[in-house]
Amino acid sequence: MDLLSRPKKNRLLKKIKTPYLITTLIYVLYFFFIIFYSYKTYEIHFALVLIFPIITLGFIEGLKGGIVASGISSIMLFIQYYYIGLSRSNYQSIPCYLSFFITFSVIGILTGFLSNKLREQNRHLSFLYNNLRETQNKYEFRYNLVKITSSILDPIELSKKLVELLDISFGYSIITIFLADSKHEFLNIAAYQKGAQSLPIERIKFGQGITGMSAKYGKTIYVKDVTKEKNYIMGYKSTKSELAVPIKQNENVLGVLNLESDKYSAFTDVDIEYMELFADQVSISMANAQLMRSTWELSITDELTSLYNYRHFTNMLERKIDEARGYNRDLTILIVDLDDFKIINDTYRHPTGDKLLKKVGKVLLESVRISDVVARYGGEEFGIILPETDKAGGLLVANKIRGNIKGINIKAENGNNMFPLTVSVGIASYPHDASHWRKLVTEADKALYTAKGLGKDMVICR
């Protein structure tokens, strides 16, 4: 968005042509009127008619218009005096004509001078009004910024509100906020405009593209023409220029504010300065939000496997069942237990067992959808929530997990290969097996113990 507007050529041409058209039209009409009037009467009053276009043009065009109009009126008066009314009019001497010439000139100059003064005052008042409005907008923007940054402690939600504020306040074509991961390897999209089309790129590596370069070096990057930038990675097809501003605290890059436009050289120095100020003000709140989120993630994460823990699993299950009930949809849970895990620990020692649990957690995550929830239920047991999945769908996922677990190959601490790993899985579905989350877990546990009792390495549906 250009904060400084540029006048269009057709408007400029219209601005130039309009005064001359008005001047010509007025004098043509009055010229014919004076000729007609001169033949009807030869009194001095018709000269007063010529004062009207002087006043009119003085107010319309200012001092120059008043002077030009007084000159034209004097010439027209001279024509009438010399050619039409020389022998019949009351103009008997040159001094009489000169008095009118001086009168016309004074009226033209005074009218034009007053018009210029009024225009100057109007411009000054307009300037003061615009400054006042700009100052008001700045204070309103800063007030809303402080209000948002002081009340939201989740970095994703904070990013969404900041994008909304930028959209309302500045109206840029495309606004996106990326947040850096904990290892500073990737930038993930946290928020973008609601009205924007779906994003073609949701994850960018540090150093990749304009946004990634801004994150890697911690500097603002402005590309006026992306077609001439070799590091540009096409996201939106309509993008012509791009501005990437890092959000950082000291030298730690927390994310990147990315602006795109469908116009070349769309961002001014004022835009860049304001967005850098914005990023600087946001950085402290973003750092606090990320710290709070990290603390919260630690409280819901199993330290060994980095999966969700039992408490978060039960909270999520209760929430997901409420959602399934509200939308009248199915939900399935799996309880996965590693067969003979105690023997593994006793035979190959606990470090090997811990390594195995980590690997199993990774395999489980790779075996389900992003929308599914995987948690370490306790010990060697894992819980999986499959939203919008019936029992038949849960059976397919469970058998897929069984096959993937058998493919795990981990060497023991002594260097020997472990025996093949198997799992038993119990399945229960909402609302067919239970309508409450506690009852659903109980039913899945019963199915699991049935699988254990029947010989292990199998899937049992309740």
N, C-alpha and C positions, 0 to 999 in steps of 0.2 A: 504494500500500500504506500502510495506517495503522500506524505504529509504536506508537501508543497505542491499545489495543483498547477498545471501548466495550461494556459489558454489555448484553445483550438484555433486553427487558422481561419476557419469560416466565421468564428465569432469576432476575431480581430478585423477581418475584412468588413464585416457588418458594422462594427464600431466606427470604422473610417468612413464608410459610405453614407450612413444614416444622417449625420449633420449636414452634409452637402445637399442631400435630397430634400431635407426639410427647408434649408435656406433657399434653394432654387424654387421650390413649390410656393413658399410664402411670397417671394418677390415676383414671381410670374403672376400670381393672383392679384397682388397689389398693383402691379404695373398696369394690368387691364382695368382695374378698378379706378386708378388715378386718371387714365386716359378718358374713361367714360365720365368721370366726375368733372374733369376739366372742361369738357364741352358743355356741361350742364350749368356750371357755376364757375365764376372766376375769383371767388373770394379766397382769403388767406387760409380758411379752415382746412382745405385739403392737405396742406403741408403737415398738419398735425397727424394725419393718417400715417405718414411715413415714420412717426415716432414709434408706433406700435411694433413694427418688425425689428426696430433697433432694440427695444426692451426685450422682446421675445428671444431674439438671437443672442442677446447679451446673457440672459439667464440660461439659455440652452448650451451655448458654447463658451461662456466666460468672457474674459477680457479681449481675446483675439476675435471672438464672434461679435462682440459689441463694436469694436473698431471697424471691422469689415462691414458690418451692417450700416453703421453711420456713414461710411464712405459711399456705399451703394445708394443709400437714401439721398445723400447730397447730390450724387450724379443724376438720379432720377428727378430730383427737384430742379436741377439746372436744366435738364432736357425740357421739362414742362415750362420753365421760365423762359428759356431761350427760343424754343421752337413753337410752343403752343400759345403761351399767354403773354408774349412780349408786349403786344400793343393793347391788350385788353385787361390784363391782370393788375392787381394792386402793387405788384413788385416793380417799383419805379427806379430802383437803383441797385447797384452792386452791393453797397453796404447792407441792404436788406437781405440779400441772398447770403452774404457772409455771416450775418447774425444767425440765420438758420443753420448754416454749416457748423458754426461754433456750438450752437445748441445741440445739434445732432451728435457732434463729437463728444461733448461733455456727458450727454445722456448715455451714449454707448460705452464710454470709459467707466463712468460710475456704475452703470448696471453690470458690466463685465467684471469690474473689480469686486463688487459685492457678491456676485455669483461665485467668483473664485474663492473668496473668503468663506462663503457658505460651504463650498465643496471641501475646502481645506479643513474646516471644522467638522464636517461630516466624516471625512477620512480619519481625523484624529479620534472622534468618538467611536468610529468603527474599530479602529486599532485598539482603543482602550477596552471596548466590549469584547473583542476577540481575545485580548490578553487576560481579561477577567474570566472569560469562559474557559480558556486553556488552563488557567491557574485552578479554577474550580474543578475541572476534569482531573487534573493532576492530584489534587487533594482527595477527591473522591476515589480515584484509582488507588492511591496509597492507603487510604482508610480501608478499602475493601481488601487490599493485599495484606495489611496487618491483621485484619479480622480473620482472613482465611488461614494465614500462616500460624496464628496463635491458637486456633481452635481445632485444627486437624492434625492428628499424630500418625496417620497412616500415609506412607509415601505415595501409594497409588491413588488414594482418594484426594490427597493434596494436589497431585499432578492434574487430576481431572478438573478440580476447582480452579486451578491456575490457568488452564487452557480456556475454560469458560470465561474467566475474567479478561484474558487477552483478546479473546474473540469479540466480546462485547465492547471493550475499550478501544481497540485498534482496527478490528475487522480485517485482519490479514487473511489471505486466501487459504493457506494451509498452515496449521500450527500443530506441532508434535513435541512432546516431552519424552525423552529417552532416559532411563535410569541404568546406571552401571551395576553389573553383578559384583558379588563380594570379591571375586578374584581379579576384577578389572580386565576381563577378557572380552566381554560382550556388552552391548547396549541393548536393552529390551524396551519396547514401547510401553510406556505407562499410561499415556493419555493422548488423545487427539480430538479434533473437532467432531461434534456429533453430526454435523452436516456434511463432513468430508466423505468421499467414497472409501470403500474398504481398502485398507493399507496393503500394498503388495509386498512390503518388507516389514517384518515384525521384529527382526533381530539383526544387529549390525556388529561386526567385530571391530574392536579398537584398531584404528588406523585404516579402516575400510571406508571408502567414500568420503564425502565432505564432512558428514556428521562424525564418522569414526576418527578422521584426522583431527577434528576439533577436540574430541575426547582424549586422544593420544597425546597431543601436545598442549592441551589446556589453554588453547587460544581461540579467539573469534575468527571465523573464516567466512568471508563474503565473496560469493561468485556471482558476478553480474550477468554472465551468460554461461549457463551450464553446458551448452553444446561445445564450448571451447575448453572445458575443463576435463583433463584426462582422468582425474580421480573420481569424477562424478559417476554415481550408480543410479540408473534411472529407476524412480519409484513411480511417481505420477507422470503420465505422458505430457500433461499440460505445463509442467514446470519449466520456467525459463531462467529464473534466478533463485538463489538459495542463500540463506543466512544461518549459520550454526554458531550458537553461543554456549560455551561450557558453563555448567553450574558446578562450582567448586568451592571447597572450604580450605583455605590456604592453598596447598598444591594438590589436594586430594579431589579428583574429579568425581562428582556424585552423579552427574548426568549431563544431558545436552538439550538446550532449547533449540528446536529446528523450525525455521520459517521458510516457506516456499511461496513463489508467486508465478502467475502465468504471464508476467510482463518482464522484459529485460530491464536490468538496472532498477529494480522496483524499490529497493531499500536505500534510504538516505542516511546521511551521517547522524541525523537526529534519531532515526530508527535504531541504528546500531548503538548509539550512546544510551538510549533509553532501555534497550533490551539487556545491555551489559549491566546497567544499574539494577534492573529487575532481577537478573540472575544472581547478582551479588546479594540482594536483599533476601532472596528466596533460599540461598545456600544454607544458612544457619538452621532455618526451620526444616529444610529437607534432611540435613544431617541428623537433627534430633528425631525426626520421623523415622529415618532409617535405623537409628539406634533403638528406638522403641520397637520397631518391627523385628529387628534382630533379637531383642530380648524376648519378645513374644514368640518368635519362631523357636528359640531355644526351649521355651517352656512347653511347647507342643511337639517337640522332636525327640526321637530316640537317639541317644548319643552314639550308640554303636553303629546302627544301620542308616542313620539320617532319614528314616521313615517317620511318619507321625507316630506318637505314642498312644497308649491305651486310652488316656483321658480325652485326647482330641478325637480319637476314633469314635468313642461313644457320643461325644458332642455333635460330630458331623453326622453320625447315623441318625440321631434324633432329629436334626435339622433336615436331612435329606428325606426322611419319612414324612415329615410335615409337608415338604414340597411335593412329594409324590401323592400325598392325600389331597392336597389343594388342586393339583392338575390331573388327578385321577389316572396316575401312571404306575407302572410296576417298578419294583426295586428288588435287587437280589444281593445277598451277602455271602461271602465265602470265608470259611475258617480253615486255614492251611496249617498243617502240622508236619514238621520234619520227622520222618520215621527213624526210630532208633538213635536219636540225637545224643542221648546219655552215653550210649556205647561209643559214639564218635569222640565225645569229650574224654571219656575214660581211656580210650585207646590212643588217640592222637593228641591229647592235651587240649587245654582251653584256648590257647592262642590259635590253634587250627580251627577250633569250633567258632571262635569269633570271626575269623577270616571267612568261614563258610557262611555264617549268618549275614555278613556284609554282602557277599556274592549273591545269596538268595534274595536279599532285599532289592538288589539291582535288577535281577532277572524278573522279579515280580513287577517292578515298575515298567520294564520293557515289554511285558506281556499284556498290559492293559492300556486303556485310553487315558488321555490327559485328564478327562473329566472324572475318572474313577479315583477312589481314595484307597491308598495302601498304607497299612500301619503294622507296627510290631505289637501284636496283641499281648504277648507275654512269653518270656523264655524263647522256645523254638516255635511258637505259634504266631501266625500272621492273620490279620483281618483285612478283607477287601470289600469295599462298597461299590456296587455297580448300579448307578442310577439309570432309570429308563431301560431296564433289562429284566426280561422275564426269566423263569427258571430254566427254560431251554437254552437261552442265551448264556446264562450263568454256567450251565453244564459245558458249553463249548469253551468258555474261558478257562474253566477249571482243568479240562483235559489238555488245553494248550499249555497251561502252567505245569502240569505233570510232565509233559514231554520236554519242556525247556529246563526244568529242574534236573531231569536225568542227564542232560547235556553238560552239567557243571563238572569241571575237572580241576580239582585243587590238590596240590601236593601237601602232604603232611610236613610237620616240622623236621622229621627225620629224613625227608626226601622221597618217601614211598608214596605211591598213588593210593588214594583212598578208594574204598569200595563205592559202587554207584549209589548215589543219593536218591531217595524216593520220598514222596509226600502223600499224605492222606488229606482229603478235602471234604468238608461238610457244607452243604448248600441249603439255604432257606430263603424264601421269597415273600415280599410284601405285595398284596395283602392276603395271599392265599394261605400262608403258614402262620402268620401273626400280624396283628395291627399295631403292636407296641414294640419299640426297639429292644427292650429287655427280653421280651418273649421271643423276638426274632433271633436274637443272639443265642438264647437257650435252645431253640429248635436247630440252629446251625451246629451247635456243640453236640447235640444228640446225634445228628447225622455224622459228625466227625468221629465220635466214639463208636458208632456203628461200623464205619469204615475201618477203624483200628481193630475192632473185634472180628471182622471178617477176613483179616489177613494183611491189612495195610496196603499202601500203593494203589489206592482206588478213590473214586469220587462217589459220594452218596448224597442223593437229594432227599430232603425231608418229606 
